[in-house]
């Protein structure tokens, strides 16, 4: 589960209610110094290898990435 909160400040307009989203996988890639940081290599190992194998076997595959 990933939870986001509207930021404070002039553009954010003050703290708003939090919203939570559930995904099969959710990775943190904002701060490389964070213990939960997931770089491209980890994503490839966790998701890419299997999806590529399925694609090579003729199945449609998809990864959604949001920024």
PDB file of N, CA, C, O and CB in Angstrom:
ATOM      1  N   UNK A   1       0.849  -1.170   0.000  1.00  0.00           N
ATOM      2  CA  UNK A   1       0.000   0.000   0.000  1.00  0.00           C
ATOM      3  C   UNK A   1       0.895   1.234   0.000  1.00  0.00           C
ATOM      4  O   UNK A   1       1.910   1.279   0.696  1.00  0.00           O
ATOM      5  CB  UNK A   1      -0.966  -0.002   1.221  1.00  0.00           C
ATOM      6  N   UNK A   2       0.509   2.226  -0.785  1.00  0.00           N
ATOM      7  CA  UNK A   2       1.215   3.491  -0.837  1.00  0.00           C
ATOM      8  C   UNK A   2       0.248   4.580  -0.395  1.00  0.00           C
ATOM      9  O   UNK A   2      -0.888   4.624  -0.869  1.00  0.00           O
ATOM     10  CB  UNK A   2       1.781   3.773  -2.266  1.00  0.00           C
ATOM     11  N   UNK A   3       0.682   5.464   0.512  1.00  0.00           N
ATOM     12  CA  UNK A   3      -0.152   6.549   1.010  1.00  0.00           C
ATOM     13  C   UNK A   3       0.486   7.877   0.645  1.00  0.00           C
ATOM     14  O   UNK A   3       1.685   8.066   0.848  1.00  0.00           O
ATOM     15  CB  UNK A   3      -0.353   6.440   2.539  1.00  0.00           C
ATOM     16  N   UNK A   4      -0.312   8.806   0.101  1.00  0.00           N
ATOM     17  CA  UNK A   4       0.187  10.136  -0.230  1.00  0.00           C
ATOM     18  C   UNK A   4      -0.628  11.173   0.529  1.00  0.00           C
ATOM     19  O   UNK A   4      -1.803  10.961   0.824  1.00  0.00           O
ATOM     20  CB  UNK A   4       0.121  10.394  -1.761  1.00  0.00           C
ATOM     21  N   UNK A   5       0.015  12.305   0.843  1.00  0.00           N
ATOM     22  CA  UNK A   5      -0.623  13.412   1.535  1.00  0.00           C
ATOM     23  C   UNK A   5      -0.306  14.694   0.790  1.00  0.00           C
ATOM     24  O   UNK A   5       0.838  14.910   0.389  1.00  0.00           O
ATOM     25  CB  UNK A   5      -0.159  13.497   3.011  1.00  0.00           C
ATOM     26  N   UNK A   6      -1.298  15.543   0.599  1.00  0.00           N
ATOM     27  CA  UNK A   6      -1.096  16.830  -0.060  1.00  0.00           C
ATOM     28  C   UNK A   6      -0.086  17.642   0.749  1.00  0.00           C
ATOM     29  O   UNK A   6      -0.252  17.790   1.960  1.00  0.00           O
ATOM     30  CB  UNK A   6      -2.446  17.606  -0.209  1.00  0.00           C
ATOM     31  N   UNK A   7       0.968  18.177   0.100  1.00  0.00           N
ATOM     32  CA  UNK A   7       2.009  18.903   0.841  1.00  0.00           C
ATOM     33  C   UNK A   7       1.542  20.281   1.308  1.00  0.00           C
ATOM     34  O   UNK A   7       0.587  20.845   0.774  1.00  0.00           O
ATOM     35  CB  UNK A   7       3.250  19.054  -0.023  1.00  0.00           C
ATOM     36  N   UNK A   8       2.235  20.804   2.310  1.00  0.00           N
ATOM     37  CA  UNK A   8       1.980  22.158   2.789  1.00  0.00           C
ATOM     38  C   UNK A   8       2.619  23.145   1.826  1.00  0.00           C
ATOM     39  O   UNK A   8       3.448  22.765   0.998  1.00  0.00           O
ATOM     40  CB  UNK A   8       2.525  22.359   4.233  1.00  0.00           C
ATOM     41  N   UNK A   9       2.234  24.416   1.935  1.00  0.00           N
ATOM     42  CA  UNK A   9       2.877  25.459   1.152  1.00  0.00           C
ATOM     43  C   UNK A   9       1.925  26.141   0.194  1.00  0.00           C
ATOM     44  O   UNK A   9       0.775  25.728   0.044  1.00  0.00           O
ATOM     45  CB  UNK A   9       4.030  24.889   0.391  1.00  0.00           C
ATOM     46  N   UNK A  10       2.416  27.199  -0.461  1.00  0.00           N
ATOM     47  CA  UNK A  10       1.552  27.990  -1.337  1.00  0.00           C
ATOM     48  C   UNK A  10       0.998  27.192  -2.515  1.00  0.00           C
ATOM     49  O   UNK A  10      -0.153  27.395  -2.902  1.00  0.00           O
ATOM     50  CB  UNK A  10       2.310  29.181  -1.854  1.00  0.00           C
ATOM     51  N   UNK A  11       1.781  26.301  -3.084  1.00  0.00           N
ATOM     52  CA  UNK A  11       1.300  25.515  -4.222  1.00  0.00           C
ATOM     53  C   UNK A  11       0.395  24.380  -3.759  1.00  0.00           C
ATOM     54  O   UNK A  11      -0.576  24.035  -4.433  1.00  0.00           O
ATOM     55  CB  UNK A  11       2.480  24.952  -5.022  1.00  0.00           C
ATOM     56  N   UNK A  12       0.719  23.805  -2.610  1.00  0.00           N
ATOM     57  CA  UNK A  12      -0.076  22.701  -2.097  1.00  0.00           C
ATOM     58  C   UNK A  12      -1.359  23.153  -1.436  1.00  0.00           C
ATOM     59  O   UNK A  12      -2.342  22.413  -1.400  1.00  0.00           O
ATOM     60  CB  UNK A  12       0.727  21.908  -1.128  1.00  0.00           C
ATOM     61  N   UNK A  13      -1.352  24.377  -0.907  1.00  0.00           N
ATOM     62  CA  UNK A  13      -2.549  24.919  -0.297  1.00  0.00           C
ATOM     63  C   UNK A  13      -2.846  24.385   1.087  1.00  0.00           C
ATOM     64  O   UNK A  13      -3.971  24.526   1.566  1.00  0.00           O
ATOM     65  CB  UNK A  13      -3.696  24.655  -1.165  1.00  0.00           C
ATOM     66  N   UNK A  14      -1.883  23.781   1.738  1.00  0.00           N
ATOM     67  CA  UNK A  14      -2.101  23.247   3.075  1.00  0.00           C
ATOM     68  C   UNK A  14      -2.232  21.745   3.045  1.00  0.00           C
ATOM     69  O   UNK A  14      -2.446  21.147   1.991  1.00  0.00           O
ATOM     70  CB  UNK A  14      -3.333  23.862   3.701  1.00  0.00           C
ATOM     71  N   UNK A  15      -2.102  21.144   4.204  1.00  0.00           N
ATOM     72  CA  UNK A  15      -2.156  19.688   4.301  1.00  0.00           C
ATOM     73  C   UNK A  15      -3.588  19.216   4.084  1.00  0.00           C
ATOM     74  O   UNK A  15      -4.520  19.701   4.726  1.00  0.00           O
ATOM     75  CB  UNK A  15      -1.622  19.204   5.673  1.00  0.00           C
ATOM     76  N   UNK A  16      -3.748  18.276   3.185  1.00  0.00           N
ATOM     77  CA  UNK A  16      -5.067  17.723   2.901  1.00  0.00           C
ATOM     78  C   UNK A  16      -5.162  16.309   3.420  1.00  0.00           C
ATOM     79  O   UNK A  16      -4.228  15.805   4.043  1.00  0.00           O
ATOM     80  CB  UNK A  16      -5.363  17.758   1.403  1.00  0.00           C
ATOM     81  N   UNK A  17      -6.289  15.666   3.166  1.00  0.00           N
ATOM     82  CA  UNK A  17      -6.456  14.286   3.635  1.00  0.00           C
ATOM     83  C   UNK A  17      -5.508  13.338   2.893  1.00  0.00           C
ATOM     84  O   UNK A  17      -5.180  13.559   1.727  1.00  0.00           O
ATOM     85  CB  UNK A  17      -7.920  13.828   3.449  1.00  0.00           C
ATOM     86  N   UNK A  18      -5.087  12.309   3.569  1.00  0.00           N
ATOM     87  CA  UNK A  18      -4.231  11.291   2.951  1.00  0.00           C
ATOM     88  C   UNK A  18      -5.085  10.377   2.082  1.00  0.00           C
ATOM     89  O   UNK A  18      -6.265  10.153   2.354  1.00  0.00           O
ATOM     90  CB  UNK A  18      -3.468  10.466   4.034  1.00  0.00           C
ATOM     91  N   UNK A  19      -4.458   9.853   1.027  1.00  0.00           N
ATOM     92  CA  UNK A  19      -5.116   8.886   0.156  1.00  0.00           C
ATOM     93  C   UNK A  19      -4.212   7.678   0.034  1.00  0.00           C
ATOM     94  O   UNK A  19      -3.004   7.815  -0.161  1.00  0.00           O
ATOM     95  CB  UNK A  19      -5.434   9.496  -1.246  1.00  0.00           C
ATOM     96  N   UNK A  20      -4.784   6.513   0.148  1.00  0.00           N
ATOM     97  CA  UNK A  20      -4.026   5.266   0.075  1.00  0.00           C
ATOM     98  C   UNK A  20      -4.407   4.493  -1.178  1.00  0.00           C
ATOM     99  O   UNK A  20      -5.565   4.479  -1.594  1.00  0.00           O
ATOM    100  CB  UNK A  20      -4.267   4.405   1.330  1.00  0.00           C
ATOM    101  N   UNK A  21      -3.401   3.850  -1.771  1.00  0.00           N
ATOM    102  CA  UNK A  21      -3.589   3.059  -2.977  1.00  0.00           C
ATOM    103  C   UNK A  21      -2.940   1.702  -2.762  1.00  0.00           C
ATOM    104  O   UNK A  21      -1.874   1.610  -2.153  1.00  0.00           O
ATOM    105  CB  UNK A  21      -2.993   3.777  -4.226  1.00  0.00           C
ATOM    106  N   UNK A  22      -3.569   0.666  -3.251  1.00  0.00           N
ATOM    107  CA  UNK A  22      -3.019  -0.687  -3.139  1.00  0.00           C
ATOM    108  C   UNK A  22      -2.535  -1.152  -4.510  1.00  0.00           C
ATOM    109  O   UNK A  22      -3.227  -0.980  -5.514  1.00  0.00           O
ATOM    110  CB  UNK A  22      -4.079  -1.675  -2.566  1.00  0.00           C
ATOM    111  N   UNK A  23      -1.355  -1.735  -4.541  1.00  0.00           N
ATOM    112  CA  UNK A  23      -0.751  -2.233  -5.760  1.00  0.00           C
ATOM    113  C   UNK A  23      -0.188  -3.623  -5.490  1.00  0.00           C
ATOM    114  O   UNK A  23       0.007  -4.007  -4.337  1.00  0.00           O
ATOM    115  CB  UNK A  23       0.354  -1.268  -6.273  1.00  0.00           C
ATOM    116  N   UNK A  24       0.072  -4.370  -6.551  1.00  0.00           N
ATOM    117  CA  UNK A  24       0.764  -5.644  -6.396  1.00  0.00           C
ATOM    118  C   UNK A  24       2.180  -5.402  -5.888  1.00  0.00           C
ATOM    119  O   UNK A  24       2.683  -6.141  -5.041  1.00  0.00           O
ATOM    120  CB  UNK A  24       0.790  -6.423  -7.733  1.00  0.00           C
ATOM    121  N   UNK A  25       2.813  -4.365  -6.411  1.00  0.00           N
ATOM    122  CA  UNK A  25       4.155  -3.967  -5.978  1.00  0.00           C
ATOM    123  C   UNK A  25       4.209  -2.452  -5.928  1.00  0.00           C
ATOM    124  O   UNK A  25       3.612  -1.779  -6.768  1.00  0.00           O
ATOM    125  CB  UNK A  25       5.258  -4.535  -6.933  1.00  0.00           C
ATOM    126  N   UNK A  26       4.910  -1.917  -4.964  1.00  0.00           N
ATOM    127  CA  UNK A  26       5.116  -0.480  -4.857  1.00  0.00           C
ATOM    128  C   UNK A  26       6.544  -0.270  -4.378  1.00  0.00           C
ATOM    129  O   UNK A  26       6.939  -0.798  -3.338  1.00  0.00           O
ATOM    130  CB  UNK A  26       4.073   0.191  -3.885  1.00  0.00           C
ATOM    131  N   UNK A  27       7.312   0.498  -5.130  1.00  0.00           N
ATOM    132  CA  UNK A  27       8.730   0.698  -4.819  1.00  0.00           C
ATOM    133  C   UNK A  27       9.012   2.165  -4.538  1.00  0.00           C
ATOM    134  O   UNK A  27       8.372   3.048  -5.109  1.00  0.00           O
ATOM    135  CB  UNK A  27       9.616   0.198  -5.973  1.00  0.00           C
ATOM    136  N   UNK A  28       9.975   2.424  -3.652  1.00  0.00           N
ATOM    137  CA  UNK A  28      10.410   3.764  -3.303  1.00  0.00           C
ATOM    138  C   UNK A  28      11.679   4.065  -4.093  1.00  0.00           C
ATOM    139  O   UNK A  28      12.670   3.344  -3.979  1.00  0.00           O
ATOM    140  CB  UNK A  28      10.649   3.905  -1.762  1.00  0.00           C
ATOM    141  N   UNK A  29      11.650   5.143  -4.905  1.00  0.00           N
ATOM    142  CA  UNK A  29      12.832   5.480  -5.698  1.00  0.00           C
ATOM    143  C   UNK A  29      13.118   6.972  -5.683  1.00  0.00           C
ATOM    144  O   UNK A  29      13.627   7.521  -6.660  1.00  0.00           O
ATOM    145  CB  UNK A  29      12.657   5.008  -7.128  1.00  0.00           C
ATOM    146  N   UNK A  30      12.793   7.628  -4.576  1.00  0.00           N
ATOM    147  CA  UNK A  30      12.988   9.071  -4.480  1.00  0.00           C
ATOM    148  C   UNK A  30      14.361   9.435  -3.928  1.00  0.00           C
ATOM    149  O   UNK A  30      15.012  10.338  -4.453  1.00  0.00           O
ATOM    150  CB  UNK A  30      11.912   9.680  -3.610  1.00  0.00           C
ATOM    151  N   UNK A  31      14.809   8.755  -2.889  1.00  0.00           N
ATOM    152  CA  UNK A  31      16.056   9.106  -2.205  1.00  0.00           C
ATOM    153  C   UNK A  31      16.970   7.884  -2.153  1.00  0.00           C
ATOM    154  O   UNK A  31      16.664   6.907  -1.471  1.00  0.00           O
ATOM    155  CB  UNK A  31      15.773   9.638  -0.770  1.00  0.00           C
ATOM    156  N   UNK A  32      18.096   7.940  -2.877  1.00  0.00           N
ATOM    157  CA  UNK A  32      19.019   6.800  -2.926  1.00  0.00           C
ATOM    158  C   UNK A  32      19.602   6.448  -1.562  1.00  0.00           C
ATOM    159  O   UNK A  32      20.076   5.328  -1.367  1.00  0.00           O
ATOM    160  CB  UNK A  32      20.144   7.095  -3.889  1.00  0.00           C
ATOM    161  N   UNK A  33      19.574   7.380  -0.619  1.00  0.00           N
ATOM    162  CA  UNK A  33      20.115   7.135   0.715  1.00  0.00           C
ATOM    163  C   UNK A  33      19.106   6.468   1.646  1.00  0.00           C
ATOM    164  O   UNK A  33      19.469   6.041   2.742  1.00  0.00           O
ATOM    165  CB  UNK A  33      20.582   8.433   1.324  1.00  0.00           C
ATOM    166  N   UNK A  34      17.859   6.375   1.230  1.00  0.00           N
ATOM    167  CA  UNK A  34      16.818   5.759   2.043  1.00  0.00           C
ATOM    168  C   UNK A  34      16.992   4.238   2.027  1.00  0.00           C
ATOM    169  O   UNK A  34      17.313   3.656   0.991  1.00  0.00           O
ATOM    170  CB  UNK A  34      15.405   6.158   1.527  1.00  0.00           C
ATOM    171  N   UNK A  35      16.784   3.609   3.163  1.00  0.00           N
ATOM    172  CA  UNK A  35      16.947   2.152   3.270  1.00  0.00           C
ATOM    173  C   UNK A  35      15.969   1.393   2.375  1.00  0.00           C
ATOM    174  O   UNK A  35      16.245   0.256   1.994  1.00  0.00           O
ATOM    175  CB  UNK A  35      16.761   1.710   4.717  1.00  0.00           C
ATOM    176  N   UNK A  36      14.836   1.997   2.034  1.00  0.00           N
ATOM    177  CA  UNK A  36      13.823   1.341   1.208  1.00  0.00           C
ATOM    178  C   UNK A  36      13.970   1.658  -0.280  1.00  0.00           C
ATOM    179  O   UNK A  36      13.120   1.262  -1.078  1.00  0.00           O
ATOM    180  CB  UNK A  36      12.446   1.747   1.674  1.00  0.00           C
ATOM    181  N   UNK A  37      15.025   2.358  -0.661  1.00  0.00           N
ATOM    182  CA  UNK A  37      15.227   2.761  -2.058  1.00  0.00           C
ATOM    183  C   UNK A  37      15.324   1.540  -2.968  1.00  0.00           C
ATOM    184  O   UNK A  37      16.004   0.566  -2.643  1.00  0.00           O
ATOM    185  CB  UNK A  37      16.498   3.623  -2.192  1.00  0.00           C
ATOM    186  N   UNK A  38      14.642   1.598  -4.104  1.00  0.00           N
ATOM    187  CA  UNK A  38      14.695   0.523  -5.094  1.00  0.00           C
ATOM    188  C   UNK A  38      15.150   1.116  -6.426  1.00  0.00           C
ATOM    189  O   UNK A  38      14.438   1.914  -7.036  1.00  0.00           O
ATOM    190  CB  UNK A  38      13.302  -0.187  -5.239  1.00  0.00           C
ATOM    191  N   UNK A  39      16.324   0.724  -6.864  1.00  0.00           N
ATOM    192  CA  UNK A  39      16.867   1.206  -8.127  1.00  0.00           C
ATOM    193  C   UNK A  39      16.445   0.328  -9.292  1.00  0.00           C
ATOM    194  O   UNK A  39      15.706  -0.643  -9.123  1.00  0.00           O
ATOM    195  CB  UNK A  39      18.378   1.275  -8.056  1.00  0.00           C
ATOM    196  N   UNK A  40      16.925   0.685 -10.473  1.00  0.00           N
ATOM    197  CA  UNK A  40      16.564  -0.046 -11.683  1.00  0.00           C
ATOM    198  C   UNK A  40      16.971  -1.514 -11.624  1.00  0.00           C
ATOM    199  O   UNK A  40      16.237  -2.378 -12.102  1.00  0.00           O
ATOM    200  CB  UNK A  40      17.199   0.607 -12.885  1.00  0.00           C
ATOM    201  N   UNK A  41      18.133  -1.805 -11.042  1.00  0.00           N
ATOM    202  CA  UNK A  41      18.591  -3.192 -10.964  1.00  0.00           C
ATOM    203  C   UNK A  41      17.624  -4.044 -10.145  1.00  0.00           C
ATOM    204  O   UNK A  41      17.306  -5.171 -10.526  1.00  0.00           O
ATOM    205  CB  UNK A  41      19.999  -3.258 -10.354  1.00  0.00           C
ATOM    206  N   UNK A  42      17.161  -3.506  -9.028  1.00  0.00           N
ATOM    207  CA  UNK A  42      16.207  -4.261  -8.193  1.00  0.00           C
ATOM    208  C   UNK A  42      14.899  -4.487  -8.929  1.00  0.00           C
ATOM    209  O   UNK A  42      14.342  -5.584  -8.885  1.00  0.00           O
ATOM    210  CB  UNK A  42      15.938  -3.522  -6.870  1.00  0.00           C
ATOM    211  N   UNK A  43      14.400  -3.451  -9.611  1.00  0.00           N
ATOM    212  CA  UNK A  43      13.159  -3.606 -10.375  1.00  0.00           C
ATOM    213  C   UNK A  43      13.315  -4.648 -11.473  1.00  0.00           C
ATOM    214  O   UNK A  43      12.417  -5.458 -11.700  1.00  0.00           O
ATOM    215  CB  UNK A  43      12.734  -2.266 -10.984  1.00  0.00           C
ATOM    216  N   UNK A  44      14.453  -4.625 -12.150  1.00  0.00           N
ATOM    217  CA  UNK A  44      14.699  -5.609 -13.191  1.00  0.00           C
ATOM    218  C   UNK A  44      14.708  -7.020 -12.616  1.00  0.00           C
ATOM    219  O   UNK A  44      14.096  -7.931 -13.172  1.00  0.00           O
ATOM    220  CB  UNK A  44      16.019  -5.318 -13.895  1.00  0.00           C
ATOM    221  N   UNK A  45      15.410  -7.190 -11.496  1.00  0.00           N
ATOM    222  CA  UNK A  45      15.482  -8.514 -10.876  1.00  0.00           C
ATOM    223  C   UNK A  45      14.121  -8.981 -10.362  1.00  0.00           C
ATOM    224  O   UNK A  45      13.763 -10.148 -10.519  1.00  0.00           O
ATOM    225  CB  UNK A  45      16.486  -8.501  -9.732  1.00  0.00           C
ATOM    226  N   UNK A  46      13.357  -8.059  -9.743  1.00  0.00           N
ATOM    227  CA  UNK A  46      12.055  -8.420  -9.165  1.00  0.00           C
ATOM    228  C   UNK A  46      10.974  -8.623 -10.220  1.00  0.00           C
ATOM    229  O   UNK A  46      10.134  -9.513 -10.082  1.00  0.00           O
ATOM    230  CB  UNK A  46      11.611  -7.350  -8.192  1.00  0.00           C
ATOM    231  N   UNK A  47      10.986  -7.810 -11.269  1.00  0.00           N
ATOM    232  CA  UNK A  47       9.881  -7.815 -12.221  1.00  0.00           C
ATOM    233  C   UNK A  47      10.295  -8.086 -13.661  1.00  0.00           C
ATOM    234  O   UNK A  47       9.635  -8.842 -14.375  1.00  0.00           O
ATOM    235  CB  UNK A  47       9.176  -6.513 -12.158  1.00  0.00           C
ATOM    236  N   UNK A  48      11.381  -7.470 -14.078  1.00  0.00           N
ATOM    237  CA  UNK A  48      11.761  -7.496 -15.484  1.00  0.00           C
ATOM    238  C   UNK A  48      12.100  -8.860 -16.033  1.00  0.00           C
ATOM    239  O   UNK A  48      11.670  -9.204 -17.133  1.00  0.00           O
ATOM    240  CB  UNK A  48      12.902  -6.617 -15.689  1.00  0.00           C
ATOM    241  N   UNK A  49      12.856  -9.638 -15.300  1.00  0.00           N
ATOM    242  CA  UNK A  49      13.283 -10.951 -15.786  1.00  0.00           C
ATOM    243  C   UNK A  49      12.067 -11.823 -16.116  1.00  0.00           C
ATOM    244  O   UNK A  49      11.983 -12.395 -17.203  1.00  0.00           O
ATOM    245  CB  UNK A  49      14.177 -11.651 -14.736  1.00  0.00           C
ATOM    246  N   UNK A  50      11.135 -11.918 -15.175  1.00  0.00           N
ATOM    247  CA  UNK A  50       9.951 -12.758 -15.397  1.00  0.00           C
ATOM    248  C   UNK A  50       9.095 -12.226 -16.537  1.00  0.00           C
ATOM    249  O   UNK A  50       8.611 -13.001 -17.362  1.00  0.00           O
ATOM    250  CB  UNK A  50       9.115 -12.846 -14.120  1.00  0.00           C
ATOM    251  N   UNK A  51       8.899 -10.895 -16.591  1.00  0.00           N
ATOM    252  CA  UNK A  51       8.082 -10.331 -17.665  1.00  0.00           C
ATOM    253  C   UNK A  51       8.725 -10.532 -19.025  1.00  0.00           C
ATOM    254  O   UNK A  51       8.031 -10.832 -19.996  1.00  0.00           O
ATOM    255  CB  UNK A  51       7.843  -8.851 -17.425  1.00  0.00           C
ATOM    256  N   UNK A  52      10.032 -10.375 -19.111  1.00  0.00           N
ATOM    257  CA  UNK A  52      10.716 -10.620 -20.379  1.00  0.00           C
ATOM    258  C   UNK A  52      10.572 -12.071 -20.809  1.00  0.00           C
ATOM    259  O   UNK A  52      10.340 -12.352 -21.985  1.00  0.00           O
ATOM    260  CB  UNK A  52      12.194 -10.253 -20.266  1.00  0.00           C
ATOM    261  N   UNK A  53      10.708 -12.988 -19.872  1.00  0.00           N
ATOM    262  CA  UNK A  53      10.533 -14.403 -20.198  1.00  0.00           C
ATOM    263  C   UNK A  53       9.127 -14.682 -20.721  1.00  0.00           C
ATOM    264  O   UNK A  53       8.956 -15.432 -21.682  1.00  0.00           O
ATOM    265  CB  UNK A  53      10.815 -15.270 -18.970  1.00  0.00           C
ATOM    266  N   UNK A  54       8.117 -14.076 -20.086  1.00  0.00           N
ATOM    267  CA  UNK A  54       6.740 -14.245 -20.568  1.00  0.00           C
ATOM    268  C   UNK A  54       6.575 -13.642 -21.963  1.00  0.00           C
ATOM    269  O   UNK A  54       5.919 -14.233 -22.821  1.00  0.00           O
ATOM    270  CB  UNK A  54       5.741 -13.593 -19.587  1.00  0.00           C
ATOM    271  N   UNK A  55       7.170 -12.463 -22.192  1.00  0.00           N
ATOM    272  CA  UNK A  55       7.086 -11.828 -23.515  1.00  0.00           C
ATOM    273  C   UNK A  55       7.740 -12.707 -24.578  1.00  0.00           C
ATOM    274  O   UNK A  55       7.203 -12.856 -25.675  1.00  0.00           O
ATOM    275  CB  UNK A  55       7.756 -10.436 -23.492  1.00  0.00           C
ATOM    276  N   UNK A  56       8.899 -13.290 -24.259  1.00  0.00           N
ATOM    277  CA  UNK A  56       9.581 -14.172 -25.205  1.00  0.00           C
ATOM    278  C   UNK A  56       8.755 -15.439 -25.481  1.00  0.00           C
ATOM    279  O   UNK A  56       8.881 -16.050 -26.543  1.00  0.00           O
ATOM    280  CB  UNK A  56      10.971 -14.554 -24.666  1.00  0.00           C
ATOM    281  N   UNK A  57       7.906 -15.825 -24.511  1.00  0.00           N
ATOM    282  CA  UNK A  57       7.028 -16.988 -24.692  1.00  0.00           C
ATOM    283  C   UNK A  57       5.756 -16.622 -25.468  1.00  0.00           C
ATOM    284  O   UNK A  57       4.929 -17.493 -25.738  1.00  0.00           O
ATOM    285  CB  UNK A  57       6.652 -17.583 -23.327  1.00  0.00           C
ATOM    286  N   UNK A  58       5.593 -15.345 -25.827  1.00  0.00           N
ATOM    287  CA  UNK A  58       4.455 -14.908 -26.635  1.00  0.00           C
ATOM    288  C   UNK A  58       3.315 -14.275 -25.886  1.00  0.00           C
ATOM    289  O   UNK A  58       2.273 -14.000 -26.481  1.00  0.00           O
ATOM    290  CB  UNK A  58       3.936 -16.034 -27.368  1.00  0.00           C
ATOM    291  N   UNK A  59       3.474 -14.030 -24.584  1.00  0.00           N
ATOM    292  CA  UNK A  59       2.422 -13.403 -23.801  1.00  0.00           C
ATOM    293  C   UNK A  59       2.591 -11.890 -23.795  1.00  0.00           C
ATOM    294  O   UNK A  59       3.711 -11.386 -23.877  1.00  0.00           O
ATOM    295  CB  UNK A  59       2.421 -13.945 -22.370  1.00  0.00           C
ATOM    296  N   UNK A  60       1.469 -11.160 -23.696  1.00  0.00           N
ATOM    297  CA  UNK A  60       1.526  -9.705 -23.532  1.00  0.00           C
ATOM    298  C   UNK A  60       1.893  -9.404 -22.079  1.00  0.00           C
ATOM    299  O   UNK A  60       1.403 -10.060 -21.160  1.00  0.00           O
ATOM    300  CB  UNK A  60       0.156  -9.029 -23.922  1.00  0.00           C
ATOM    301  N   UNK A  61       2.748  -8.421 -21.882  1.00  0.00           N
ATOM    302  CA  UNK A  61       3.152  -8.019 -20.530  1.00  0.00           C
ATOM    303  C   UNK A  61       3.106  -6.499 -20.421  1.00  0.00           C
ATOM    304  O   UNK A  61       3.118  -5.794 -21.430  1.00  0.00           O
ATOM    305  CB  UNK A  61       4.578  -8.550 -20.190  1.00  0.00           C
ATOM    306  N   UNK A  62       3.052  -6.003 -19.188  1.00  0.00           N
ATOM    307  CA  UNK A  62       2.988  -4.554 -18.979  1.00  0.00           C
ATOM    308  C   UNK A  62       3.494  -4.209 -17.576  1.00  0.00           C
ATOM    309  O   UNK A  62       3.196  -4.909 -16.607  1.00  0.00           O
ATOM    310  CB  UNK A  62       1.533  -4.032 -19.179  1.00  0.00           C
ATOM    311  N   UNK A  63       4.257  -3.129 -17.483  1.00  0.00           N
ATOM    312  CA  UNK A  63       4.658  -2.542 -16.203  1.00  0.00           C
ATOM    313  C   UNK A  63       4.207  -1.089 -16.251  1.00  0.00           C
ATOM    314  O   UNK A  63       4.468  -0.396 -17.234  1.00  0.00           O
ATOM    315  CB  UNK A  63       6.230  -2.669 -15.944  1.00  0.00           C
ATOM    316  N   UNK A  64       3.534  -0.619 -15.204  1.00  0.00           N
ATOM    317  CA  UNK A  64       3.101   0.770 -15.121  1.00  0.00           C
ATOM    318  C   UNK A  64       4.052   1.488 -14.175  1.00  0.00           C
ATOM    319  O   UNK A  64       4.267   1.050 -13.045  1.00  0.00           O
ATOM    320  CB  UNK A  64       1.610   0.887 -14.636  1.00  0.00           C
ATOM    321  N   UNK A  65       4.616   2.589 -14.643  1.00  0.00           N
ATOM    322  CA  UNK A  65       5.513   3.404 -13.825  1.00  0.00           C
ATOM    323  C   UNK A  65       4.940   4.809 -13.731  1.00  0.00           C
ATOM    324  O   UNK A  65       4.616   5.414 -14.752  1.00  0.00           O
ATOM    325  CB  UNK A  65       6.957   3.429 -14.419  1.00  0.00           C
ATOM    326  N   UNK A  66       4.812   5.331 -12.526  1.00  0.00           N
ATOM    327  CA  UNK A  66       4.281   6.673 -12.314  1.00  0.00           C
ATOM    328  C   UNK A  66       5.329   7.543 -11.647  1.00  0.00           C
ATOM    329  O   UNK A  66       6.131   7.083 -10.835  1.00  0.00           O
ATOM    330  CB  UNK A  66       2.998   6.629 -11.466  1.00  0.00           C
ATOM    331  N   UNK A  67       5.297   8.772 -12.004  1.00  0.00           N
ATOM    332  CA  UNK A  67       6.227   9.717 -11.397  1.00  0.00           C
ATOM    333  C   UNK A  67       5.459  10.831 -10.760  1.00  0.00           C
ATOM    334  O   UNK A  67       6.054  11.743 -10.186  1.00  0.00           O
ATOM    335  CB  UNK A  67       7.214  10.269 -12.424  1.00  0.00           C
TER     336      UNK A  67
END
